[in-house]
């Protein structure tokens, strides 16, 4: 009888192990580029898997004084991860949605972006895609909240 109860206990603990594991996953690709006579761009890659974070940014074209290619890894605190999750939820980024430039014009000057975000949180998967001239998105909450999320993560990365 003790063996059966012990086996049942082990089975219950192992089958409920997923309750104790956080399946949080976030992957962000963010290209921001300027089309002009002094064109330049930046490409950022952010991956958060549980508490493990990798971050890379690469610059092309004309560079500013602080535009230095960076590649780093760190571990975020549980508090940081909860802040990211709360930003996703309050910013209504726990959706599958997209924004694409509607008025394609060939201009001599424009700042455009290409953003791809994959989120796995609470057993659900979400995907956000934004592509086009930033001027068309400046008043869209999906774009503003996405940029806010990226800036929050950048700030957290500066401390690790």
C-alpha positions, -999 to +999 in steps of 0.1 A: +000+000+000+029+024+008+044+017-026+012+025-043+007+058-024+043+068-030+040+060-067+008+080-068+025+109-051+054+109-075+030+107-105+010+137-092+041+158-086+056+150-120+023+155-139+019+189-122+055+199-127+043+222-155+025+243-129+058+252-114+076+259-146+072+292-163+069+289-200+076+326-207+093+332-240+098+365-258+116+370-291+119+405-306+135+416-339+136+454-345+150+470-376+149+508-376+163+524-407+166+558-423+164+563-461+183+595-469+216+606-483+233+595-451+213+563-447+218+542-416+201+514-397+201+494-365+190+458-360+182+446-325+176+410-314+162+403-279+154+368-266+140+361-232+136+325-222+125+322-186+149+345-169+178+341-195+182+371-218+203+375-250+206+409-267+224+420-298+224+453-318+242+459-350+246+492-369+251+499-406+257+530-425+264+564-408+270+558-371+265+581-342+290+585-314+272+559-292+263+535-320+284+505-310+276+469-319+267+450-288+262+413-280+254+403-244+237+377-222+224+381-187+198+367-163+169+389-153+154+388-119+119+374-114+108+410-107+121+421-142+103+393-158+071+402-140+075+438-152+079+426-188+048+405-185+028+433-170+040+457-197+028+431-223-006+427-206-012+464-199+000+474-233-024+449-249+005+432-266-008+397-258-024+396-292-017+384-327-018+416-347+000+435-374+005+470-388+016+475-424+022+508-442-009+516-462+004+545-483+035+532-500+053+562-515+088+565-527+104+593-508+138+608-506+137+607-468+119+584-445+124+564-413+109+530-414+108+499-392+103+462-393+093+447-360+086+410-353+076+398-319+068+363-307+055+358-272+047+326-253+031+334-220+005+316-198+002+287-223-007+310-252+013+322-282+011+357-297+027+373-327+031+410-337+044+423-370+049+459-378+064+471-411+066+505-428+071+542-424+071+552-388+052+584-396+022+562-403+023+544-370+031+572-345-006+574-333-012+536-333-013+520-298+002+487-311+033+505-323+036+529-293+033+500-268+057+478-288+083+505-287+077+511-250+082+473-243+115+474-262+126+505-243+118+489-209+138+458-218+167+480-230+167+498-197+168+465-178+197+454-200+217+485-192+219+472-156+233+438-164 
